[in-house]
Amino acid sequence: MATTKKVTAIKNTPKHLLGIQNLSVLEAKEILTEAKSFIKLNRGSSKKLDVLRGKTQINLFFEPSTRTQSSFDLAGKRLGADVMTMNMGNSALKKGETLIDTAMTLNAMHPDIIVIRHQDSGAPNLLSQKVNCTVINAGDGRREHPTQALLDALTIINRKGKIEGLKIAICGDILHSRVARSNIYLMNMLGAEVNVIAPKTLMPKGIDNLGVKSFTDMKKGLDGCDIVMMLRLQNERMQGSFLPSKREYYEFFGLTPDKLKFAKKDALLMHPGPMNRGVEIDTKLADDINVSLVKEQVELGVAVRMACLKLYCK
């Protein structure tokens, strides 16, 4: 019976992975379960499967990326797909081509999967309407970054055994962070209690409507938390002055050993990367293997993206 339910669930999933908001609890849990099966494979000597043999995956990254792009590239190759990563800096977009024109061009090549990261919110949704293949959102503007939230969830489950009942703090530039939004949706969906901590200038209006508790004081926001998830300052999305100085930001909102003491004794810290050391987080704390899950997040990111590619590419 369990196998039958799993197959049925996959048939009911949408063709595209555009955001956590589009997922049901069952679908999210199925991705995480599938991803668990790839952890051991990725740690073994033989990492290659033929699940996507004969399939073509195009990585379309309009924004710089190291972790997400490389892990999607590796995930596709480990599943046996033919993977092409396009350098959008040298693309026809420089000559005035629109995203829709690009979509039509790519569609004519008959790809099976397009993984897209774009600076504009909603770009993956638009692309999904113009192509005849699976579209996976690798981050769009301030909106969502679904696979980051899924890998964060897998990392927490791998260390804590669960998410339901945990208290999770998301700290930093909430206003500009698609990682924060996807994690808020997913952690709430999986039964966690979520706090968000940020200066007033980086706290979105109406954030409490997403089912979180908001704080502008680290001590109060971290109280009793099991997981502390720090965010990168999205300087490239800031227009105007949001912070007096990086030094002042670190003093009040950078994670230090002293501030971490406000959370539970066995609290663990996370960061989606890249980290601004000495601004968002203390260097020694970031590298402390007893506390930091940063490297584990990178490792499990490949497993999660393998699961997404396998489940969404029919």
C-alpha positions in Angstrom: 0.0 0.0 0.0 2.8 2.4 0.8 4.3 2.0 -2.7 0.9 2.7 -4.3 0.4 5.9 -2.3 3.9 7.1 -3.3 3.3 6.6 -7.0 -0.1 8.3 -6.8 1.3 11.3 -5.0 4.0 11.8 -7.7 1.3 11.6 -10.5 -0.6 14.4 -8.7 2.4 16.7 -8.3 2.7 19.7 -10.6 4.9 19.4 -13.6 7.0 22.4 -12.4 8.7 23.1 -9.1 8.1 26.9 -8.9 7.8 27.4 -5.1 7.1 25.9 -1.8 3.6 27.5 -1.8 2.7 25.2 -4.7 3.5 22.1 -2.7 1.3 20.0 -0.4 2.7 18.5 2.8 2.7 15.1 1.2 4.6 16.3 -1.8 7.2 18.1 0.3 7.7 15.0 2.5 8.0 12.8 -0.6 10.8 15.0 -2.0 12.6 14.8 1.4 12.2 11.0 1.6 13.5 10.6 -2.0 16.5 12.9 -1.1 17.4 10.8 1.9 18.0 7.8 -0.4 20.6 9.8 -2.3 22.7 10.8 0.8 24.4 7.4 1.0 24.9 7.2 -2.8 26.7 10.6 -2.8 29.0 9.4 0.0 29.9 6.2 -1.8 32.5 5.4 -4.4 30.0 4.9 -7.2 27.7 7.9 -7.6 26.3 7.4 -11.1 22.8 6.3 -11.9 20.9 6.2 -15.2 17.6 7.5 -13.9 17.6 10.4 -16.4 19.5 8.7 -19.1 18.5 10.3 -22.5 17.1 13.4 -20.8 18.5 16.9 -21.4 18.8 19.4 -18.6 19.6 23.1 -19.2 20.8 25.3 -16.4 19.7 28.9 -17.1 21.3 31.2 -14.5 20.8 34.9 -14.9 22.3 35.7 -11.5 25.7 34.6 -10.2 25.7 31.3 -8.3 28.2 28.9 -6.9 26.4 26.4 -4.7 23.0 26.2 -6.4 24.4 26.0 -10.0 27.1 23.5 -9.3 24.8 21.3 -7.2 22.2 21.2 -9.9 24.9 20.5 -12.5 26.3 17.7 -10.4 22.8 16.3 -9.5 21.8 16.1 -13.2 25.1 14.3 -14.2 24.9 11.8 -11.3 21.4 10.9 -12.5 22.7 10.4 -16.0 21.2 13.4 -17.8 22.9 15.4 -20.5 23.5 18.8 -18.7 24.2 22.1 -20.4 24.9 25.2 -18.3 24.4 28.4 -20.3 26.5 31.5 -19.7 23.9 34.1 -19.7 26.5 36.9 -19.5 27.4 36.1 -23.1 23.9 35.3 -24.3 21.6 37.0 -26.8 19.9 38.8 -23.8 22.9 41.2 -24.1 21.6 42.0 -27.6 18.1 42.8 -26.4 16.5 39.3 -26.5 13.6 38.9 -24.1 13.1 36.0 -21.7 10.1 34.8 -23.8 12.3 34.8 -26.9 15.0 32.9 -25.0 12.3 30.4 -23.9 11.1 29.9 -27.4 14.7 29.3 -28.6 15.3 26.7 -25.9 12.0 25.0 -26.4 12.9 24.4 -30.0 15.9 22.3 -28.7 13.4 20.0 -26.9 15.0 20.0 -23.4 13.4 17.8 -20.7 14.3 20.1 -17.7 15.1 23.8 -17.4 16.6 25.0 -14.1 16.3 28.8 -13.9 17.6 31.4 -11.6 16.5 35.0 -12.4 16.6 38.4 -10.7 12.9 39.0 -11.4 10.2 37.5 -9.2 7.9 35.4 -11.3 10.4 34.7 -14.1 10.2 30.8 -13.6 6.4 31.0 -13.7 6.5 32.9 -17.0 9.1 30.5 -18.5 6.9 27.5 -17.5 4.1 28.9 -19.6 6.2 29.1 -22.7 8.1 25.8 -22.8 7.0 22.1 -23.1 9.3 20.7 -20.3 9.8 20.7 -16.6 10.8 24.0 -15.0 12.6 24.1 -11.7 13.0 27.4 -9.8 16.5 27.9 -8.6 15.6 31.3 -7.1 13.6 34.2 -8.5 14.1 37.8 -7.2 12.7 38.2 -3.7 10.0 35.6 -4.2 11.1 32.0 -3.6 14.1 29.5 -3.5 12.3 26.2 -3.0 15.2 23.8 -3.3 17.2 25.8 -0.7 14.3 25.4 1.8 14.1 21.7 1.0 17.8 21.2 1.6 17.6 23.2 4.8 14.7 20.9 6.0 16.7 17.8 5.1 19.7 19.1 7.0 17.6 19.7 10.1 15.9 16.3 9.9 19.3 14.6 9.4 20.6 16.1 12.6 17.5 16.6 14.8 15.4 13.7 13.5 12.4 15.9 12.9 11.1 19.4 12.2 7.7 19.2 13.8 7.8 20.9 17.3 11.1 22.6 16.7 11.6 26.3 17.2 13.5 27.9 14.3 14.9 31.4 14.1 15.5 33.1 10.8 17.7 36.1 11.2 19.0 38.9 9.1 17.8 40.5 5.8 14.3 39.1 5.8 13.0 41.9 3.5 15.1 40.9 0.4 15.4 37.1 1.1 13.7 34.5 -1.1 15.4 31.9 1.2 13.6 33.3 4.2 10.2 33.2 2.4 10.6 29.6 1.2 11.8 28.5 4.6 8.9 30.2 6.4 6.4 28.4 4.1 8.1 25.0 4.5 9.0 25.0 8.2 5.4 26.1 9.0 4.1 23.4 6.7 6.2 20.8 8.5 5.1 21.9 12.0 7.9 24.1 13.3 7.5 27.4 15.2 9.2 30.1 13.3 10.7 33.4 14.6 12.1 36.0 12.3 14.7 38.5 13.6 15.8 41.7 11.8 16.2 45.4 12.1 13.0 47.3 11.3 14.4 48.5 8.0 14.9 44.8 6.9 11.6 43.5 8.2 8.8 43.2 5.7 5.5 44.8 6.5 2.8 42.2 7.4 5.4 39.4 8.0 3.3 38.2 10.9 0.6 37.3 8.5 2.8 34.4 7.3 2.5 32.6 10.6 5.7 33.8 12.2 6.6 35.9 15.3 8.8 38.9 14.4 11.5 40.4 16.6 13.9 43.2 16.4 15.9 42.0 19.4 18.2 39.0 19.0 18.0 38.0 22.7 14.2 37.7 22.6 14.1 36.2 19.1 16.6 33.4 19.9 15.1 32.4 23.2 14.5 28.7 23.3 15.4 28.1 19.6 16.6 24.8 18.3 17.9 26.1 15.0 19.4 29.5 14.1 19.3 30.3 10.4 21.4 33.3 9.5 20.8 35.1 6.2 23.2 37.0 3.9 22.7 40.8 3.5 21.3 41.2 0.0 23.3 44.3 -0.8 22.6 43.9 -4.5 18.9 44.3 -3.9 19.2 47.3 -1.6 18.3 50.7 -3.1 18.9 53.4 -0.5 20.2 53.2 3.0 19.0 50.2 5.0 21.8 50.0 7.6 23.9 52.6 9.4 27.1 50.5 9.0 28.1 46.9 8.8 29.9 47.2 12.2 26.7 48.3 13.9 24.7 45.5 12.1 27.2 42.9 13.4 27.0 44.3 16.9 23.2 44.0 17.1 22.3 41.3 14.5 25.5 39.3 13.7 25.6 35.9 15.3 28.3 35.5 17.9 28.9 32.9 20.6 27.4 35.2 23.2 24.2 35.7 21.2 23.9 32.0 20.5 23.7 31.4 24.2 20.2 32.9 24.2 19.1 29.8 22.1 19.0 26.3 23.5 22.2 24.7 24.6 22.2 22.2 21.7 21.1 24.8 19.1 22.6 24.5 15.7 23.3 27.2 13.2 22.7 27.4 9.4 23.6 29.8 6.6 22.6 29.4 2.9 25.9 31.1 1.8 27.8 32.9 0.7 28.7 34.2 4.2 29.8 37.7 5.0 32.1 36.7 8.0 32.3 39.4 10.7 29.0 40.9 9.4 26.3 38.2 9.7 28.3 35.6 11.6 31.4 35.1 13.7 34.1 33.2 11.8 35.0 30.8 14.6 31.3 30.0 15.1 30.7 29.4 11.3 33.6 26.9 11.3 32.7 25.1 14.5 31.8 21.6 13.4 29.9 21.0 16.7 27.5 23.8 16.0 27.6 24.8 12.3 25.6 22.9 9.7 26.9 25.0 6.8 29.0 22.3 5.1 26.2 19.7 5.6 23.8 22.1 3.9 26.1 22.1 0.8 26.4 18.3 0.8 22.7 17.6 1.2 21.9 20.2 -1.4 23.0 17.8 -4.1 20.8 15.0 -2.7 17.7 17.3 -2.6 18.3 18.5 -6.2 18.7 15.0 -7.4 15.4 14.1 -5.8 13.7 17.1 -7.5 15.1 16.3 -10.9 14.1 12.7 -10.6 10.6 13.3 -9.4 9.7 16.2 -11.7 11.2 15.0 -14.9 8.7 12.5 -16.5 
